């Protein structure tokens, strides 16, 4: 084995080192791209925050102005109301009070007309505000879709280019770990009719440890990008809840942003490598190794 590996080790180790370096490099580029996307999304949502804060201030100012005007009209109508009350109690000044009552009624009509005009202008302002709100929402959604789409399209291009190589290295490292675990069990059980040499432990530990490290590296570089991209949707839901925009608009933005899966993927986009899949796969491999080591330890205790 040692003589044969003299010719194989240099190209294999070089290719693996280059492949894992490339994985780490492109994953770091996509991670920076996702960080930039996060900053741009926060800036877009801050526009919504400023818009709805201004809308709330305008509504409060409009209500205060209408309240002040209604108070002024109420105080200006007070003399006419007093004269109307005197009409019931003082019959001697009936004609004067009658004329004052007419002026009070005309003042009340003009007040109602002005109030109706204010309400109409207020409704027009609300309509313009709603139209502007819808236009801003459509703009924010369009910008978010384009930003997410551009970042994910670059990730798709990378996965299409290196996805098969990634699968090959994962399969290679998995077989490496399983081969060492199986050979250890077969040596311990006597299935292999050969004495185990103590120096074979060096190559077994090297291949076993190297396989686990390479599997962790393979899974790690892909699931970091995927996890960060998936957390962006959660971050948007948290940030957009503080803007004060209606729930229908929040649901529209979140639905369009999370319409498709995000992150690194293999097998033609059917499998996204996220933290849950990486932990499950790595956990199964570790359980297999631990089970094999416990099996070997039991045989050693049995025959010693």
N, C-alpha and C positions, 0 to 999 in steps of 0.2 A: 504494500500500500504506500509506504513512504517513497519507494523508488518511482512508482507510477505518478505520484502527486508532484514530483519535482517538475514535470512538464505541464501539469494541469493547473497547479496553484497560481502561477503568475497571471495568466489571462483571466482565470475565474475570479480571483480576488480583485484584480484591476477592474473588471467589468462590474462586479458587485459594488465596489467602492464608487465607481462613476455613476452607476444607476441610482444608488441611494443618495448620493450628493445631488444628482439632478432632481430627484423627488423632493428633497429638502429645499432646494433652491426655488423650484416652481411653486411649491406650497407656500414658501415665504412671500413670493411675489403676489400670490392670490390672497394671502392674509393681509398684506399691505393694501391691496385693492379693496378688500372688504372693510378695512379700517377707514379708508377714504370714503367709501360708500356710507359708512356709519356717520361720519362727519357731515356729509352732504344731506343725509336724511334728517339729521337734527336741525340743520339750517332751514330745510323746507318746512319742518314742523314748527319752527320758531316763527315763521311767517304766519301760520295759522294762529299761534298764540297772540301775536301782536294784533292781528285782525280782530279776533273775538274780544280781546281786552278793550280795543277802541270801540267796538260795537257796544259793549256793556257800558262804557263811559258815556257814549252818545245817548243810549236809552235812558240812563240816569239823569243826564242833563236835560233831555227832552221832557221827562216827567216833572223835573223841578220847575222848568219854565212854564209848563201848563198849569202846575199848581199855583205858581205866583200869579199868573194871569187870571185864574179863576178867583183867587183871593181878592185881587183888585176889583174885578167886576162885582163881586159880592158886596164889597164895601161901598162901591159906587151906587149900587142899587138899594142901599139901606134907607136913604131919605124917602125914596118913593114908597118903600114898604111901610115906613112910619106913617106917611100920609094916608095910605090905604087903611091902616088901622084906625086913624083918627076919623075916617069917613063913617065908621060905625058908631063912634062915640060923640062926634060933634056934628050935629045936623045944620048948624048955622053957617058953616063954611063948606057947604056941600059942593057949590060950583067950583071953588078953588081946588078942592081936593079932587073933584072929577077931572079937572084939567091936569093936575099933578099925576093922577092915576093913569091918564092916557100917556103922559110922558114916561111913566115907569114901565107901562106895557111896551111902548115903542123901544125903550132902552133894553127891556128883556128880550124883545125880538131881535134887536141888533146884536145882543150878546149871544143869543142862540145861533144866529147866522155866522158870527165870527168863530164860535166854538165848532160849528160844523166845518167851516173852512179850515180850521186848525187840524181837526180830525182827518179831513181829506188829505191835507199836506202830510200829516203823520203817516197815513196809510201809503201814500206815494213813496215816502222815504223808506218805509219798511219794505215795500216791493222792490225798490232799487237796491236796498241792502241785501235782500234775499237773492236777487239776481247776481249781485257782485259776489255773494257767498258761494253760490253754485259755480260761478266762473272760476273762483279761486280754488274750490275743491277739485274741479276737473283739471285745472292746471297742475295742482299738487299730485294728483293721482297719475297724470300723464308723465310728469317728471320722475316720480318714483318707479313707475313701470319701466321707463327707459333706462334708469340707472341700474335697477336690479337686473334687467335684461342684458345690458352690456357686460356687467360683471359676470353673470352666469354664463353668457356665451363664451367668454374667454376661458372660464373653467371647463365648459363642455369641450372646447377645442383641445385643451391640455389632456383631459381624460380620454378623448378619442385617440390622441397621439401616444400616450404612455400607459393606457389602461391595461393592455395585454401584457406589457412588460411587468407591470405591477402584479398582475395575477400570477405570472410565471414565477416571480421571486417569492410571493407568498406561498405558492404551492411547493416550491423548492425548499424553503425553510421549514414548512410544515412536515414534509417528508423527511427532512433531516432530523427533526426532533423525534418523530415517530420511529425512525429507523434506530436511533440510539436507544430509545426506551424499549423497543421490542428486542433488540439484541441483548440488552442487559437482562431482561426477563428470561430469554432463551439460554443465556449462559448460566444463570442461576438455577434454572430448572433442569439443566442437563440436556436440553434439546440439541445443543451444539456440542459435538463430541470433541472438544478441545479445551485445554486448560487456559483459563483467563490469565494473561500476563499482566503484571501490575502496571507496566508502562502503557498498556492500552487505555488505561484510565485517563491519561493526558488527552489523547485524541477524542475520547468520548465526552469528557467535560468541555473540550474546546468546541466540538460540533453541537453539543446540547446547549451550552451557554450561548454560542454564536447564533444558533437557530432562534432561540427565544429573543435575543436582542434584535435580530433582524426582523422578526415578526412584529415586535413592539414598534420598531422604527417604521415599518411599512404601514401598519395600522395608524400610528400616531400622526404621520405627516398628512394623511388624508382626512382623518377625523377631526383634526384641529380646524381645518378650513371649513368643513361641513358644519361642525358645531357652532362656529362663529357666525356663519351665514344663517343658520337656523335661529340663533339667539337674536339676530337683528329683528325678526318679526316680533319676538317677545318685547324687545326694547321699544319698537314702534308702538306697540299696544300700551306700554307703560307711559311713554312720553306723550302720546296723543291724548291720553285721558286727562292730562293737565292743561290742555289747550282751551277747554271750554266749548269745543265744537259739538254739534248735535251727535247723538248716538248713531243715527243713520249714516252720517258722514264717516264716523269712525269705523263702522262696520263695512262701508264701501271701500275705504282705503285698506283696511286689514284683509278683506276678502280678495282684493286684486293683487296685493303684495304676496300673499301666501297661496296664490292660485296654483303654483307648481313647486315641486321639491327644489331645494337649493343645496349646493355643495358638490363635493367630489364624488364621482360615481364610476362604476365599472359595469361590464356586461351590457353595453349599449344603453346605458342610462337606466337600467332596471334595478340596480342595487346601489344605494347611496351609503357610503362608508361614514357612519356617524359613531359617536362614543358608545352607544348602547350595543351596536353590532360588534365593535372592536372589543369591548369588555366581555361580551358573551363568548366570542371566538377565543380570545386569549384565556379566559377562564376554563374553557373546555380543554385547551392544550395543557394548561397547568395541572388540571385534575388528572389528565392522562399521565403526565410525568410523575406526579406525586403517587398515583396508584402503582406505577411501575416500580418506583423506588421502594415503596412499602412492600411490594411483592418480593423484591430482591432482598430486602432486609429480613423478611420472614424466612426465606430459604437459607440465608446466612446463619440466622439464629438456630434454625432447625439442624443444620449439619455441623455446628460448632458447639 
